[in-house]
Amino acid sequence: MFNHTKKYVFIAALFLLISSIVIVFTTRRKEPVALLQLKLERFVPADSPVVLRIDNIKDLWPGFEGTRFYAEFSNYCARVFEDIPHTQISPAMDFFNAVIDFFSGNSRARIIPDLLGNNVLFAYWPDTELKSYIFLSSPVKDSESEKQLSKSYASAKKYSFYKGIKLLCFEGNKYWFVKEGVLFVSNDISISKKIIDLFEDDSSSLFRDAGFLNAVSVSKHSNYLYMRGGSRGIGKTAVEHISPWEFPDNILAAFSFESGIRCDIYFYGSGKVSAKNIRIPAIAATDALMFASGNFTGLFFDEYGEVGSRLIFGKKSGYILLPYKNDFAGLVYCQVKDKEVFMEYFKKLTNENSISDEDGFLTYNFPFLGEKKCKYLFLDDYFVIYSPPDMEISYAFDSMLHPTQNITIAGVKIPRRICGLYYMNTSGILSVFLKNNIFDFIMPVSGYTVRRKNYFKTEFYCGLKDLSSGDWKNRISYINSITNKKINAIKERVTMENLKILRNAVSMYNAGTGMYPENLPALIPEYISEIPNEEIMKSSNTLSVINGTGGWFYKDGWVFLNLNGKDSRGYFYSNW
């Protein structure tokens, strides 16, 4: 009787325990998901191909302005920006430059941190090489900033109205307005009108787009770059070959700055996911300049479908780049299930003319190396192609054959199961190309890709070293010597184009009137809208003598440059 009682007590206690666990787990309050405050996203059209959000622009990179790099690099950027012809600046850079000049009264003040709030959002619609649609939005920072904007708003001389809202124009075709404490600036009035429409009905805004909301809810990052894939967005040329889908539906890159750049990239797609997580491969040779390893064969050989995955290719594959006799050596490998079937397909993949008479050699197009004579063979269950053919590969390859435990590579903790592992010694590769170590401040880049239920996530990190002021001066000076040649070439090209514009306008004037204009301003506005600059000295002055002070020489229908000296080809400017 006593034993039966203990039995019943035990069963009752077990029942109560199980019931308690069930009750706790079915009735406990779930923690709410921390969603971003998407106030600005409400006024972004859902069809925006590219959206950049910076949640706290002033503190985006804490301490960055205090680095020795910032002092040297900011001066360099200012010189380049002032030097390069503005007609050659990208539409986005031209837009931001105009915004800074307008709202800071051409003083080039710290407009973004001082006038705008922390949260800044950009949207971008690429149209043609010379035309893109852009807008910027941000909450107005404080009452002082609001007064500054109100003063400009009230004194505006050029504006238009849309649905009762005053759109102020500056720089010819750029518009701005303030509504609900948010400043909106665009480079086209049609964009401003689309934004105003969203105040009445935001159903077609990014804020209501399911794909976007899914992306930001997964990443939970407040600083992001969002791109729409496929035909709806940035298009195939921009996104092909970067994810396991033929087209990602959406891409979101979340970033932060921690003595370098850390980025998480999320690829969302509705297509079939081919790559699966595998146990982490080992690292390549310790002196590797670059390697990529993981489950790549499923991505690159999808055309073989079930045949490829079941009969031919294993899960592991990759590429290793190594230093070799002041140059590079490359090694590509993949795991093979059936060697005989694999070689049959391999010869179909390879151009018949590239396989030499001597079995085991061919010409192969390596990443970073181009077409090289190489050797191919099997090592255990792996097929390997490498160049140069006389390289000893065992030391570079042996470590790839065995899985490892969790590891950390260059500041990134690699999970146990991944479908891709990446590493690049950027400064090492550049030092081989340039024959110097000018980029030794860039630490190796590392990262990995993992598969989730409906997306892939790639994380990578690139650390940066802050050198001494003298070291930075030397490096900036070297970079400056390279960019100066490019900028001078651009200046000469633009100046020649402007010279042709003036000469054509003079010829058209003569054809229409039977005489030559008395001076170049007489061409305005019928033949040209303004007298362009010559970009060598950035002057549009016109004289009837050549004295080398810059601008143009004009007399009796003849137009020349008013410059001394020779161009990059050795010709005198005045003889152009």
Secondary structure, DSSP 8 states (H G I E B T S, - for coil): -HHHHHHHHHHHHHHHHHHHHHHHHHHS----------TGGGGSBTT-SEEEEES-GGGSSTTGGGSHHHHHHHHHHHHHHHHS-GGGS-HHHHHHHHHHHHHTTTS---HHHHHB-S-EEEEEEEEETTEEEEEEEEEB-SHHHHHHHHHHHHT-SSEEEETTEEEEEETTTEEEEEETTEEEEESSHHHHHHHHHHHH--TTBGGG-HHHHHHHHHH--SSEEEEE-GGGTT-HHHHTTSSSSSS-SEEEEEEEESSEEEEEEEEE-SS------EE------TT-SEEEEES-HHHHTGGGHHHIIIIIEEEEEEEEEEEETTEEEEEEEEEES-HHHHHHHHHHHS-GGGB-SSTTEEEEEETTTEEEEEEEEEETTEEEEEESTT---HHHHGGGGS---SEEETTEEE-SEESEEEEE-HHHHHHHHHSS-TTTTEEEEEEEEEE-SSEEEEEEEEEE----HHHHHHHHHHHHHHHHHHHHHHHHHHHHHHHHHHHHHHHHHHHHHSS--SSGGGGTTTT-SS---BTTTTB--EESS--SSSSEEEETTEEEE---SB-TTS-BGGG-
